Amino acid sequence: MTPDENAKKYGAEYPAAITTGAVRLPLLKEARFWRDFGVPQRTHRISRFMDGSASMTLAQLEQEWPGWSDGDRLGFCGACNWLHPQADFPAMLRFVMQAGGPDEWAAIALSIATYLQQDEAFGFLSQALGSVEVGDPGSANLGQALARTRHPAAEAILRRQLAELWQREMLWEPDDFINWEAFVATCTIQHLIDLGAAPADFADQVRRLADHICARNRDSCRNFLGKHYEWLGSG
């Protein structure tokens, strides 16, 4: 985006502040690949690849990656989607899948599903999903991206993940924030339905998730799956 386009979208003060919904959000933090605006309790992150204040090529990425901190690597992966018009962007995704780890894979998962060919994307994502622990928060992103590929084998993998999750006692344990195993189970059901699986296949599991001991899990179940189960809206 050009400076004029940035100003039109975010207000004349950008990048010192943005205006969204008639609310002014000041700059909180700036890093190489992104800027955070808002207040500590509510932030709005903007990729610097989107506004044109940062750039990257495949050659740069390959050269600089070994010297980056974990934060720099994850920051790049979270912001790099805006590089998709570049001809070398698919090669960047392949590089990260080979040089990165589970956190980086989860951050670029949807880009993998969107900008690589179906079979290649499925290969990367299914391998990544199989290498992370069942119930790892990042597996929700990987499962979503796997479903996005629409690959014929994706449904079987996600059904297997759900079955494995359902055998874990940790699925029902309380947590001060959220039970991640239960969250991933909820997301996996959503991804399976998005792929065309019948909601009735998971009705009993959804009823149990809707009554989870963790309030945030109950909320996420209703928010993600309410449109598929009328009874969820009334609890």
Residue, then its C-alpha position, 0 to 999 in steps of 0.5 A: m500500500t502507498p502512503d496515501e492508501n495507508a492514510k486513507k485506511y488508517g487515518a492521517e496519523y499513521p503510523a503514530a496511531i490508527t483510527t478505526g471505527a472512529v476510535r484512535l489507537p496509538l502505537l504501542k510497539e513496533a518490530r521489524f515485521w509488525r506494529d501493535f496499536g491500541v492499549p495493553q488490554r486491546t491491540h490491533r496488529i498490522s503487518r509491515f509487509m502490508d503497509g510497505s514499510a518492510s520487505m523480504t525476498l527468498a534470498q534474504l530469508e534464507q540468509e537471515w533466518p539462522g540468525w533470527s530469534d524465535g520472536d523474529r521468526l514467529g513475527f515474520c511468519g505471522a506477518c508474511n501473508w502480505l507477501h503473497p503477490q511476490a513470485d518467490f512467496p511459495a518458495m518462502l513457505r517451503f523454506v519455513m516448513q523445512a527450516g522452522g518448527p511447530d510454532e512457525w508451521a502453525a503461523i503459516a498454515l493457512s498460507i500453505a493451504t492457499y498458495l501451494q498446490q493441493d497435493e503439496a500443501f496437504g503433504f506439508l500440513s499432514q506431516a506437520l499435524g502428525s508431528v505435533e502432540v495431540g491437543d497442542p494449540g497449534s494443531a487447531n491452525l494446522g487442522q483448519a489449513l488441512a481442511r482448507t486444502r479440500h484434499p480427499a484424505a483430509e477428513a480421515i486424518l481429522r477424524r483420527q485426530l478427534a478420536e485420539l483427543w477423545q481418549r485423553e483424560m486431560l480433555w475434561e480437566p479444569d483450567d484457569f484460562i482454557n482447556w486446549e485439548a477441548f478447544v482443539a476438539t471443538c475446532t476439529i469438529q468445525h473443520l470436519i463439518d466444513l469439509g462436508a461431514a454431517p453434524a449429526d456424526f458429532a452431536d454427542q461429542v458437541r453436547r459434552l463439550a458444550d457442558h465443559i467445566c471451563a467456561r471459555n470452552r463452553d463459549s468456544c463450543r457455542n461460538f464455533l458450532g452454534k450454527h450447526y446445532e440449534w440446541l446450542g444457542s439455548g444451552 
